[in-house]
């Protein structure tokens, strides 16, 4: 089945809301040219009020990892034309889907999310998509959308997961390549041979030939992840990383990876929502689109996991210098666990630790901690540190469109 991205070209009138930035390098010029083929014009009198924005709901129920919920919400806030809220099983039962355009099921545990939703809500979600709305599943959400025999799933995307017994195979920054369809949807990275994004024990998909739903692959995973759980080699590499399909009148996008948890790649989530709603793609700022932040695979080994665990104890009992060293190590490995630890370090007793924690959050573009960054900056008593804390706060704030701040 062919999946097409809606294309509109720019007009020459005054009313242009979006423009392609001038790039100096040849690769960025090519990316910009490719992007312009799919960018649409918008009247400059749009108010972008909540009533005119695309309404996106992120499922926040038992089984969803809290950080995955935070990150999905933050990623949607990067899009000028989207409004996001979290929803629960109770909300779905009370017909909240009637007020939404798209639904995101974030990472966590697909079977637990399945149980938390309940059969009646399963039917409501299927009807929501079949009636013409959009759905995006991330990691466990993609699992939930699959058609995996013997697994609790909604059968929305036509794929089945294999090697389920080794789901805890490992995680880290994984490499992937785009298909031709993926290059059209993500022109910002179409010029790259290989790109990198966070992967955390996502499903290994193959086509379910007995399912009537047909998906198209937008990206291929190239990393062979088998660091934990006695997982076999050569299982994840060469498998679909992003898939897209129609379901009734609606559309479903499934991501095995976690772009929302990857600095410089979070913009890919609202782009997936745009595909799911057959919306024209739009440009995101240079502060948001930073695919060059990662240029190599970083898979967490068992030894790395032990070192990561030691860092937690360091934050509890270590000296200021030890804490600084731990933050450097964690950031160099894009630690999955550290994002739950760094928040409190903004209020550490040592000003250097406070500043390093603020820089960690800014470097990793962790938008959920923006209120903490602001509080840490405003409450800082050291004059020199206060100015530097403000710089880190503004780095994160400037990721957001003006109207979403």
TINU-405247 format. One record per residue (C-alpha): x, z, y; residue in three letters; residue number from 1. Coordinates in Angstrom, 1 decimal. Example, Ala and Ser with C-alpha at 12.3 -4.5 7.8 and 13.67 -1.06 7.14 Angstrom:
TINU-405247
+--------+--------+--------+------+-----+
|      x |      z |      y | code | pos |
+--------+--------+--------+------+-----+
|   12.3 |    7.8 |   -4.5 |  ALA |   1 |
|   13.7 |    7.1 |   -1.1 |  SER |   2 |
+--------+--------+--------+------+-----+
//
This chain:
TINU-405247
+--------+--------+--------+------+-----+
|      x |      z |      y | code | pos |
+--------+--------+--------+------+-----+
|    0.0 |    0.0 |    0.0 |  UNK |   1 |
|    1.3 |   -0.9 |    3.4 |  UNK |   2 |
|    1.3 |    1.8 |    6.0 |  UNK |   3 |
|    1.4 |    0.5 |    9.6 |  UNK |   4 |
|    2.4 |    2.3 |   12.7 |  UNK |   5 |
|    0.2 |    1.4 |   15.7 |  UNK |   6 |
|    2.1 |   -0.6 |   18.3 |  UNK |   7 |
|    1.4 |   -0.9 |   22.0 |  UNK |   8 |
|    3.8 |   -2.4 |   24.6 |  UNK |   9 |
|    4.5 |   -1.2 |   28.1 |  UNK |  10 |
|    2.7 |   -2.8 |   31.0 |  UNK |  11 |
|    4.4 |   -3.5 |   34.4 |  UNK |  12 |
|    2.0 |   -1.6 |   36.5 |  UNK |  13 |
|    2.7 |    1.6 |   38.4 |  UNK |  14 |
|    1.0 |    3.8 |   35.9 |  UNK |  15 |
|    3.8 |    4.6 |   33.5 |  UNK |  16 |
|    4.0 |    8.1 |   32.2 |  UNK |  17 |
|    6.9 |    7.4 |   29.8 |  UNK |  18 |
|   10.1 |    5.5 |   30.3 |  UNK |  19 |
|   13.0 |    4.8 |   28.1 |  UNK |  20 |
|   16.2 |    6.6 |   29.3 |  UNK |  21 |
|   19.3 |    4.6 |   29.9 |  UNK |  22 |
|   21.9 |    5.2 |   27.3 |  UNK |  23 |
|   25.6 |    4.5 |   27.7 |  UNK |  24 |
|   26.7 |    4.0 |   24.1 |  UNK |  25 |
|   25.8 |    0.9 |   22.1 |  UNK |  26 |
|   24.1 |    2.9 |   19.3 |  UNK |  27 |
|   21.8 |    4.7 |   21.7 |  UNK |  28 |
|   21.1 |    1.5 |   23.5 |  UNK |  29 |
|   19.9 |    0.0 |   20.2 |  UNK |  30 |
|   17.9 |    3.1 |   19.4 |  UNK |  31 |
|   16.3 |    2.9 |   22.9 |  UNK |  32 |
|   15.5 |   -0.8 |   22.5 |  UNK |  33 |
|   13.9 |   -0.1 |   19.1 |  UNK |  34 |
|   11.9 |    2.8 |   20.5 |  UNK |  35 |
|   10.6 |    0.6 |   23.3 |  UNK |  36 |
|    9.0 |   -1.7 |   20.8 |  UNK |  37 |
|    6.7 |    1.2 |   19.7 |  UNK |  38 |
|    6.2 |    3.1 |   22.8 |  UNK |  39 |
|    2.9 |    2.8 |   24.7 |  UNK |  40 |
|    1.9 |    3.1 |   28.3 |  UNK |  41 |
|   -0.2 |    5.9 |   29.6 |  UNK |  42 |
|   -2.1 |    6.3 |   32.8 |  UNK |  43 |
|   -0.4 |    8.8 |   35.2 |  UNK |  44 |
|   -3.6 |   10.6 |   36.1 |  UNK |  45 |
|   -4.0 |   12.3 |   32.7 |  UNK |  46 |
|   -4.5 |   16.0 |   33.2 |  UNK |  47 |
|   -3.4 |   16.9 |   29.6 |  UNK |  48 |
|   -5.8 |   19.9 |   29.7 |  UNK |  49 |
|   -6.6 |   21.5 |   26.4 |  UNK |  50 |
|   -9.8 |   19.5 |   26.3 |  UNK |  51 |
|   -7.9 |   16.1 |   26.5 |  UNK |  52 |
|   -5.0 |   17.0 |   24.2 |  UNK |  53 |
|   -4.8 |   16.4 |   20.5 |  UNK |  54 |
|   -5.8 |   19.6 |   18.7 |  UNK |  55 |
|   -3.5 |   20.7 |   15.9 |  UNK |  56 |
|   -4.1 |   23.7 |   13.6 |  UNK |  57 |
|   -1.2 |   25.4 |   11.7 |  UNK |  58 |
|   -2.4 |   27.3 |    8.6 |  UNK |  59 |
|   -1.3 |   30.9 |    8.8 |  UNK |  60 |
|   -2.6 |   32.5 |    5.6 |  UNK |  61 |
|   -1.1 |   34.4 |    2.7 |  UNK |  62 |
|    1.6 |   32.3 |    1.0 |  UNK |  63 |
|    2.8 |   30.7 |    4.2 |  UNK |  64 |
|    6.3 |   32.0 |    5.3 |  UNK |  65 |
|    6.0 |   33.6 |    8.7 |  UNK |  66 |
|    9.1 |   31.8 |   10.1 |  UNK |  67 |
|    7.7 |   28.4 |    8.8 |  UNK |  68 |
|    4.5 |   29.1 |   10.7 |  UNK |  69 |
|    6.4 |   30.0 |   13.9 |  UNK |  70 |
|    8.5 |   26.9 |   13.6 |  UNK |  71 |
|    5.7 |   24.5 |   13.0 |  UNK |  72 |
|    3.8 |   25.9 |   16.1 |  UNK |  73 |
|    7.0 |   25.6 |   18.2 |  UNK |  74 |
|    7.6 |   22.0 |   17.1 |  UNK |  75 |
|    4.1 |   20.9 |   18.1 |  UNK |  76 |
|    4.6 |   22.4 |   21.6 |  UNK |  77 |
|    7.3 |   19.8 |   22.2 |  UNK |  78 |
|    4.7 |   17.1 |   22.5 |  UNK |  79 |
|    3.1 |   16.8 |   25.9 |  UNK |  80 |
|   -0.2 |   15.6 |   24.5 |  UNK |  81 |
|   -0.8 |   18.2 |   21.8 |  UNK |  82 |
|   -2.3 |   21.7 |   21.8 |  UNK |  83 |
|   -1.6 |   24.0 |   18.8 |  UNK |  84 |
|   -3.1 |   27.1 |   17.4 |  UNK |  85 |
|   -2.8 |   29.0 |   14.1 |  UNK |  86 |
|   -5.8 |   29.2 |   11.8 |  UNK |  87 |
|   -6.8 |   31.3 |    8.7 |  UNK |  88 |
|   -8.9 |   30.9 |    5.7 |  UNK |  89 |
|  -11.7 |   32.6 |    7.5 |  UNK |  90 |
|  -11.4 |   30.2 |   10.4 |  UNK |  91 |
|  -11.7 |   27.2 |    8.0 |  UNK |  92 |
|  -14.7 |   28.8 |    6.3 |  UNK |  93 |
|  -16.3 |   29.1 |    9.8 |  UNK |  94 |
|  -15.8 |   25.4 |   10.5 |  UNK |  95 |
|  -12.7 |   25.5 |   12.7 |  UNK |  96 |
|  -11.7 |   22.1 |   11.3 |  UNK |  97 |
|  -14.6 |   20.6 |   13.3 |  UNK |  98 |
|  -12.6 |   21.4 |   16.5 |  UNK |  99 |
|   -9.3 |   20.0 |   15.2 |  UNK | 100 |
|   -7.7 |   16.6 |   15.0 |  UNK | 101 |
|   -4.9 |   17.5 |   12.6 |  UNK | 102 |
|   -4.0 |   20.3 |   10.1 |  UNK | 103 |
|   -0.5 |   21.4 |    9.2 |  UNK | 104 |
|    0.2 |   23.3 |    6.0 |  UNK | 105 |
|    3.7 |   24.9 |    6.6 |  UNK | 106 |
|    6.3 |   26.1 |    4.2 |  UNK | 107 |
|    6.0 |   29.1 |    2.0 |  UNK | 108 |
|    4.4 |   29.1 |   -1.5 |  UNK | 109 |
|    2.0 |   26.3 |   -2.3 |  UNK | 110 |
|    0.2 |   28.1 |   -5.1 |  UNK | 111 |
|   -0.3 |   31.2 |   -3.0 |  UNK | 112 |
|   -1.6 |   29.1 |   -0.2 |  UNK | 113 |
|   -3.9 |   27.4 |   -2.7 |  UNK | 114 |
|   -5.3 |   30.8 |   -3.8 |  UNK | 115 |
|   -5.6 |   32.1 |   -0.3 |  UNK | 116 |
|   -7.7 |   29.1 |    0.8 |  UNK | 117 |
|  -10.2 |   29.2 |   -2.1 |  UNK | 118 |
|  -12.1 |   26.3 |   -3.6 |  UNK | 119 |
|  -14.7 |   25.9 |   -0.8 |  UNK | 120 |
|  -11.9 |   25.5 |    1.7 |  UNK | 121 |
|  -10.1 |   23.1 |   -0.5 |  UNK | 122 |
|  -13.2 |   20.9 |   -0.3 |  UNK | 123 |
|  -13.4 |   21.4 |    3.4 |  UNK | 124 |
|   -9.8 |   20.2 |    3.9 |  UNK | 125 |
|  -10.3 |   17.1 |    1.7 |  UNK | 126 |
|  -13.4 |   16.2 |    3.6 |  UNK | 127 |
|  -11.6 |   16.8 |    6.9 |  UNK | 128 |
|   -9.0 |   14.2 |    6.0 |  UNK | 129 |
|  -11.4 |   11.8 |    4.2 |  UNK | 130 |
|  -13.6 |   11.7 |    7.3 |  UNK | 131 |
|  -10.7 |   10.4 |    9.4 |  UNK | 132 |
|   -8.5 |   13.3 |   10.5 |  UNK | 133 |
|   -4.8 |   13.9 |    9.8 |  UNK | 134 |
|   -2.9 |   16.4 |    7.7 |  UNK | 135 |
|    0.9 |   17.2 |    7.5 |  UNK | 136 |
|    2.3 |   19.2 |    4.6 |  UNK | 137 |
|    5.8 |   20.7 |    5.0 |  UNK | 138 |
|    7.7 |   21.8 |    1.8 |  UNK | 139 |
|    5.2 |   24.1 |    0.2 |  UNK | 140 |
|    2.5 |   22.2 |    2.1 |  UNK | 141 |
|    3.7 |   19.0 |    0.6 |  UNK | 142 |
|    3.5 |   20.7 |   -2.8 |  UNK | 143 |
|   -0.1 |   21.8 |   -2.0 |  UNK | 144 |
|   -1.0 |   18.2 |   -1.1 |  UNK | 145 |
|    0.5 |   16.8 |   -4.4 |  UNK | 146 |
|   -1.2 |   15.6 |   -7.6 |  UNK | 147 |
|    0.9 |   17.6 |  -10.0 |  UNK | 148 |
|   -0.6 |   18.2 |  -13.4 |  UNK | 149 |
|   -0.9 |   21.8 |  -14.3 |  UNK | 150 |
|   -0.2 |   23.0 |  -10.8 |  UNK | 151 |
|   -2.6 |   24.3 |   -8.2 |  UNK | 152 |
|   -2.8 |   21.4 |   -5.6 |  UNK | 153 |
|   -5.3 |   19.5 |   -3.5 |  UNK | 154 |
|   -4.4 |   16.0 |   -4.8 |  UNK | 155 |
|   -4.1 |   14.4 |   -1.4 |  UNK | 156 |
|   -0.8 |   12.5 |   -1.5 |  UNK | 157 |
|   -0.5 |   10.8 |   -4.9 |  UNK | 158 |
|    2.8 |   12.3 |   -5.8 |  UNK | 159 |
|    3.6 |   14.7 |   -8.6 |  UNK | 160 |
|    6.4 |   17.3 |   -8.6 |  UNK | 161 |
|    8.8 |   17.4 |  -11.5 |  UNK | 162 |
|   11.4 |   20.0 |  -12.7 |  UNK | 163 |
|    9.1 |   22.8 |  -11.4 |  UNK | 164 |
|   10.9 |   25.3 |  -13.5 |  UNK | 165 |
|   13.9 |   25.0 |  -11.2 |  UNK | 166 |
|   12.1 |   25.2 |   -7.9 |  UNK | 167 |
|   14.6 |   27.9 |   -6.7 |  UNK | 168 |
|   17.4 |   25.2 |   -6.8 |  UNK | 169 |
|   18.9 |   26.1 |   -3.4 |  UNK | 170 |
|   18.9 |   25.3 |    0.2 |  UNK | 171 |
|   20.9 |   24.1 |    3.2 |  UNK | 172 |
|   21.4 |   21.2 |    5.5 |  UNK | 173 |
|   20.7 |   18.1 |    3.4 |  UNK | 174 |
|   21.4 |   14.5 |    4.0 |  UNK | 175 |
|   18.8 |   11.7 |    4.0 |  UNK | 176 |
|   18.3 |    8.1 |    4.8 |  UNK | 177 |
|   15.4 |    6.2 |    6.3 |  UNK | 178 |
|   13.5 |    3.4 |    4.7 |  UNK | 179 |
|   12.4 |    0.4 |    6.9 |  UNK | 180 |
|    9.0 |    2.2 |    7.5 |  UNK | 181 |
|   10.9 |    5.4 |    8.4 |  UNK | 182 |
|   13.1 |    3.5 |   10.9 |  UNK | 183 |
|   10.0 |    2.2 |   12.6 |  UNK | 184 |
|    8.4 |    5.7 |   12.8 |  UNK | 185 |
|   11.7 |    7.4 |   13.8 |  UNK | 186 |
|   13.6 |    4.8 |   16.0 |  UNK | 187 |
|   15.6 |    7.6 |   17.6 |  UNK | 188 |
|   17.7 |    7.8 |   14.3 |  UNK | 189 |
|   17.2 |    4.3 |   13.0 |  UNK | 190 |
|   20.7 |    3.4 |   13.9 |  UNK | 191 |
|   22.2 |    6.2 |   11.8 |  UNK | 192 |
|   23.3 |    5.5 |    8.2 |  UNK | 193 |
|   22.7 |    9.1 |    7.3 |  UNK | 194 |
|   20.9 |   12.0 |    9.0 |  UNK | 195 |
|   20.7 |   15.7 |    8.3 |  UNK | 196 |
|   17.9 |   18.2 |    8.1 |  UNK | 197 |
|   17.2 |   21.6 |    6.6 |  UNK | 198 |
|   16.0 |   21.7 |    3.0 |  UNK | 199 |
|   14.7 |   24.8 |    1.3 |  UNK | 200 |
|   13.6 |   24.4 |   -2.4 |  UNK | 201 |
|   11.1 |   21.7 |   -1.6 |  UNK | 202 |
|    9.4 |   19.8 |   -4.4 |  UNK | 203 |
|   11.0 |   16.9 |   -6.3 |  UNK | 204 |
|    8.4 |   14.1 |   -6.1 |  UNK | 205 |
|    7.8 |   11.1 |   -8.2 |  UNK | 206 |
|    4.8 |    8.8 |   -8.3 |  UNK | 207 |
|    1.7 |   10.0 |  -10.2 |  UNK | 208 |
|    0.7 |    6.8 |  -11.8 |  UNK | 209 |
|   -2.7 |    8.2 |  -12.9 |  UNK | 210 |
|   -3.6 |    9.0 |   -9.3 |  UNK | 211 |
|   -5.5 |    6.4 |   -7.2 |  UNK | 212 |
|   -3.8 |    7.5 |   -4.0 |  UNK | 213 |
|   -0.7 |    5.5 |   -3.2 |  UNK | 214 |
|    2.0 |    6.7 |   -0.9 |  UNK | 215 |
|    4.8 |    5.0 |    1.0 |  UNK | 216 |
|    8.2 |    6.5 |    1.3 |  UNK | 217 |
|    9.6 |    6.9 |    4.8 |  UNK | 218 |
|   12.9 |    8.7 |    3.8 |  UNK | 219 |
|   15.0 |    9.3 |    0.8 |  UNK | 220 |
|   16.9 |   12.5 |    0.0 |  UNK | 221 |
|   20.5 |   11.9 |   -0.7 |  UNK | 222 |
|   21.7 |   15.5 |   -1.3 |  UNK | 223 |
|   22.0 |   16.8 |   -4.9 |  UNK | 224 |
|   20.9 |   20.4 |   -4.6 |  UNK | 225 |
|   21.5 |   22.5 |   -7.7 |  UNK | 226 |
|   23.3 |   25.5 |   -6.2 |  UNK | 227 |
|   20.9 |   28.2 |   -7.7 |  UNK | 228 |
|   18.6 |   28.9 |  -10.6 |  UNK | 229 |
|   20.6 |   26.9 |  -13.2 |  UNK | 230 |
|   19.0 |   23.8 |  -11.7 |  UNK | 231 |
|   20.2 |   20.5 |  -13.2 |  UNK | 232 |
|   22.3 |   18.0 |  -11.3 |  UNK | 233 |
|   21.0 |   14.6 |  -10.0 |  UNK | 234 |
|   17.5 |   15.8 |   -9.7 |  UNK | 235 |
|   16.8 |   15.8 |   -5.9 |  UNK | 236 |
|   19.0 |   12.9 |   -4.8 |  UNK | 237 |
|   17.3 |    9.6 |   -4.7 |  UNK | 238 |
|   13.8 |   11.1 |   -4.5 |  UNK | 239 |
|   11.3 |   10.8 |   -1.6 |  UNK | 240 |
|   11.9 |   13.1 |    1.3 |  UNK | 241 |
|    9.1 |   11.9 |    3.6 |  UNK | 242 |
|    5.9 |   10.3 |    2.2 |  UNK | 243 |
|    2.8 |    8.9 |    4.0 |  UNK | 244 |
|   -0.5 |    7.8 |    2.7 |  UNK | 245 |
|   -4.1 |    7.1 |    3.5 |  UNK | 246 |
|   -6.8 |    9.3 |    2.1 |  UNK | 247 |
|  -10.3 |    8.1 |    2.7 |  UNK | 248 |
|  -10.5 |    7.3 |    6.4 |  UNK | 249 |
|   -7.7 |    9.8 |    7.2 |  UNK | 250 |
|   -4.0 |   10.0 |    6.7 |  UNK | 251 |
|   -1.6 |   12.4 |    5.1 |  UNK | 252 |
|    2.2 |   12.9 |    5.8 |  UNK | 253 |
|    4.3 |   15.0 |    3.5 |  UNK | 254 |
|    7.7 |   16.3 |    4.3 |  UNK | 255 |
|    9.9 |   17.8 |    1.5 |  UNK | 256 |
|   12.3 |   19.0 |    4.3 |  UNK | 257 |
|   12.1 |   21.3 |    7.2 |  UNK | 258 |
|   12.7 |   19.3 |   10.5 |  UNK | 259 |
|   11.0 |   22.1 |   12.4 |  UNK | 260 |
|   13.8 |   24.5 |   11.2 |  UNK | 261 |
|   16.5 |   22.1 |   12.2 |  UNK | 262 |
|   18.0 |   22.1 |   15.8 |  UNK | 263 |
|   17.7 |   18.7 |   17.3 |  UNK | 264 |
|   15.2 |   17.4 |   14.7 |  UNK | 265 |
|   12.1 |   19.5 |   15.5 |  UNK | 266 |
|   10.5 |   16.5 |   17.3 |  UNK | 267 |
|   10.0 |   14.8 |   13.9 |  UNK | 268 |
|    7.0 |   17.1 |   13.2 |  UNK | 269 |
|    4.8 |   16.1 |   16.1 |  UNK | 270 |
|    5.9 |   12.5 |   15.3 |  UNK | 271 |
|    4.5 |   13.0 |   11.8 |  UNK | 272 |
|    1.2 |   14.3 |   13.3 |  UNK | 273 |
|    1.1 |   11.2 |   15.4 |  UNK | 274 |
|    1.4 |    9.0 |   12.3 |  UNK | 275 |
|   -1.3 |   11.0 |   10.6 |  UNK | 276 |
|   -3.7 |   10.4 |   13.5 |  UNK | 277 |
|   -2.6 |    6.7 |   14.0 |  UNK | 278 |
|   -1.5 |    7.6 |   17.5 |  UNK | 279 |
|    1.2 |    5.6 |   19.3 |  UNK | 280 |
|    4.6 |    7.2 |   19.2 |  UNK | 281 |
|    6.1 |    8.6 |   22.4 |  UNK | 282 |
|    9.6 |    9.5 |   23.6 |  UNK | 283 |
|   10.9 |   13.1 |   23.5 |  UNK | 284 |
|   13.6 |   14.4 |   25.9 |  UNK | 285 |
|   17.3 |   14.2 |   25.2 |  UNK | 286 |
|   17.4 |   18.0 |   25.1 |  UNK | 287 |
|   15.0 |   17.8 |   22.1 |  UNK | 288 |
|   16.3 |   14.8 |   20.2 |  UNK | 289 |
|   19.8 |   15.7 |   19.1 |  UNK | 290 |
|   20.5 |   14.2 |   15.7 |  UNK | 291 |
|   24.2 |   14.5 |   16.2 |  UNK | 292 |
|   24.2 |   18.3 |   16.0 |  UNK | 293 |
|   24.8 |   18.0 |   12.3 |  UNK | 294 |
|   27.1 |   15.4 |   10.8 |  UNK | 295 |
|   27.7 |   16.8 |    7.4 |  UNK | 296 |
|   25.9 |   18.4 |    4.4 |  UNK | 297 |
|   25.9 |   22.2 |    4.4 |  UNK | 298 |
|   24.5 |   23.5 |    1.1 |  UNK | 299 |
|   24.6 |   27.3 |    0.6 |  UNK | 300 |
|   26.6 |   28.3 |   -2.5 |  UNK | 301 |
|   26.1 |   31.5 |   -4.3 |  UNK | 302 |
|   29.2 |   32.8 |   -2.6 |  UNK | 303 |
|   27.8 |   31.8 |    0.8 |  UNK | 304 |
|   24.6 |   33.7 |    0.0 |  UNK | 305 |
|   26.6 |   36.9 |   -0.7 |  UNK | 306 |
|   28.4 |   36.5 |    2.6 |  UNK | 307 |
|   25.1 |   35.9 |    4.3 |  UNK | 308 |
|   23.8 |   39.2 |    2.9 |  UNK | 309 |
|   26.9 |   41.1 |    4.1 |  UNK | 310 |
|   26.1 |   39.9 |    7.6 |  UNK | 311 |
|   22.8 |   41.8 |    7.5 |  UNK | 312 |
|   24.7 |   45.0 |    6.7 |  UNK | 313 |
|   27.2 |   44.2 |    9.5 |  UNK | 314 |
|   24.3 |   44.0 |   12.0 |  UNK | 315 |
|   23.2 |   47.4 |   10.8 |  UNK | 316 |
|   26.5 |   49.3 |   10.6 |  UNK | 317 |
|   29.3 |   47.0 |   12.0 |  UNK | 318 |
|   31.3 |   47.1 |   15.2 |  UNK | 319 |
|   30.6 |   44.7 |   18.1 |  UNK | 320 |
|   33.5 |   42.5 |   17.0 |  UNK | 321 |
|   32.2 |   42.3 |   13.5 |  UNK | 322 |
|   28.7 |   41.4 |   14.7 |  UNK | 323 |
|   30.2 |   38.6 |   16.8 |  UNK | 324 |
|   32.1 |   37.2 |   13.8 |  UNK | 325 |
|   29.0 |   37.5 |   11.7 |  UNK | 326 |
|   27.0 |   35.5 |   14.2 |  UNK | 327 |
|   29.6 |   32.8 |   14.3 |  UNK | 328 |
|   29.6 |   32.5 |   10.5 |  UNK | 329 |
|   25.8 |   32.4 |   10.3 |  UNK | 330 |
|   25.4 |   29.8 |   12.9 |  UNK | 331 |
|   28.1 |   27.6 |   11.3 |  UNK | 332 |
|   26.0 |   27.6 |    8.1 |  UNK | 333 |
|   22.6 |   27.3 |    9.8 |  UNK | 334 |
|   21.6 |   30.5 |    8.0 |  UNK | 335 |
|   18.0 |   30.5 |    6.9 |  UNK | 336 |
|   17.7 |   34.3 |    6.8 |  UNK | 337 |
|   19.6 |   35.0 |   10.1 |  UNK | 338 |
|   16.7 |   33.8 |   12.3 |  UNK | 339 |
|   14.8 |   37.0 |   11.3 |  UNK | 340 |
|   17.9 |   39.2 |   12.2 |  UNK | 341 |
|   19.1 |   37.8 |   15.5 |  UNK | 342 |
|   16.0 |   38.8 |   17.5 |  UNK | 343 |
|   16.9 |   42.5 |   17.7 |  UNK | 344 |
|   20.5 |   41.7 |   18.6 |  UNK | 345 |
|   19.2 |   40.6 |   22.0 |  UNK | 346 |
|   18.8 |   44.3 |   22.7 |  UNK | 347 |
|   22.1 |   45.5 |   21.1 |  UNK | 348 |
|   24.1 |   48.2 |   22.8 |  UNK | 349 |
|   27.0 |   45.9 |   23.4 |  UNK | 350 |
|   26.6 |   43.3 |   26.2 |  UNK | 351 |
|   28.8 |   40.7 |   24.4 |  UNK | 352 |
|   26.6 |   40.9 |   21.3 |  UNK | 353 |
|   23.5 |   40.5 |   23.5 |  UNK | 354 |
|   24.9 |   37.4 |   25.1 |  UNK | 355 |
|   26.0 |   35.9 |   21.7 |  UNK | 356 |
|   22.6 |   36.5 |   20.2 |  UNK | 357 |
|   21.0 |   34.7 |   23.2 |  UNK | 358 |
|   23.4 |   31.8 |   22.7 |  UNK | 359 |
|   22.6 |   31.7 |   19.0 |  UNK | 360 |
|   18.9 |   31.4 |   19.8 |  UNK | 361 |
|   19.5 |   28.7 |   22.4 |  UNK | 362 |
|   21.9 |   26.8 |   20.2 |  UNK | 363 |
|   19.4 |   26.8 |   17.3 |  UNK | 364 |
|   16.6 |   26.0 |   19.7 |  UNK | 365 |
|   14.5 |   28.8 |   18.4 |  UNK | 366 |
|   11.5 |   28.6 |   20.7 |  UNK | 367 |
|    9.5 |   31.4 |   19.1 |  UNK | 368 |
|   12.0 |   33.9 |   20.6 |  UNK | 369 |
|   11.5 |   32.6 |   24.2 |  UNK | 370 |
|    9.6 |   35.7 |   25.2 |  UNK | 371 |
|   12.4 |   37.9 |   23.9 |  UNK | 372 |
|   15.0 |   35.8 |   25.7 |  UNK | 373 |
|   13.1 |   36.3 |   28.9 |  UNK | 374 |
|   12.8 |   40.0 |   28.3 |  UNK | 375 |
|   16.5 |   40.4 |   27.5 |  UNK | 376 |
|   17.5 |   38.4 |   30.6 |  UNK | 377 |
|   15.2 |   40.4 |   33.0 |  UNK | 378 |
|   16.1 |   43.8 |   31.5 |  UNK | 379 |
|   19.9 |   43.1 |   31.5 |  UNK | 380 |
|   21.7 |   45.6 |   33.7 |  UNK | 381 |
|   25.2 |   44.0 |   33.6 |  UNK | 382 |
|   25.2 |   41.6 |   36.6 |  UNK | 383 |
|   27.6 |   39.0 |   35.1 |  UNK | 384 |
|   25.8 |   39.1 |   31.8 |  UNK | 385 |
|   22.4 |   38.8 |   33.4 |  UNK | 386 |
|   23.3 |   35.4 |   34.9 |  UNK | 387 |
|   24.6 |   34.2 |   31.6 |  UNK | 388 |
|   21.5 |   35.4 |   29.8 |  UNK | 389 |
|   19.4 |   33.5 |   32.2 |  UNK | 390 |
|   21.3 |   30.3 |   31.4 |  UNK | 391 |
|   20.5 |   30.7 |   27.7 |  UNK | 392 |
|   16.8 |   31.4 |   28.5 |  UNK | 393 |
|   16.6 |   28.3 |   30.6 |  UNK | 394 |
|   18.2 |   26.2 |   27.8 |  UNK | 395 |
|   15.3 |   27.1 |   25.5 |  UNK | 396 |
|   12.6 |   26.9 |   28.2 |  UNK | 397 |
|   13.7 |   23.4 |   29.1 |  UNK | 398 |
|   13.0 |   22.1 |   25.6 |  UNK | 399 |
|    9.3 |   22.3 |   26.5 |  UNK | 400 |
|    7.3 |   19.9 |   28.6 |  UNK | 401 |
|    6.4 |   21.3 |   32.0 |  UNK | 402 |
|    2.8 |   21.7 |   31.1 |  UNK | 403 |
|    3.5 |   23.6 |   27.9 |  UNK | 404 |
|    5.7 |   26.3 |   29.5 |  UNK | 405 |
+--------+--------+--------+------+-----+
//
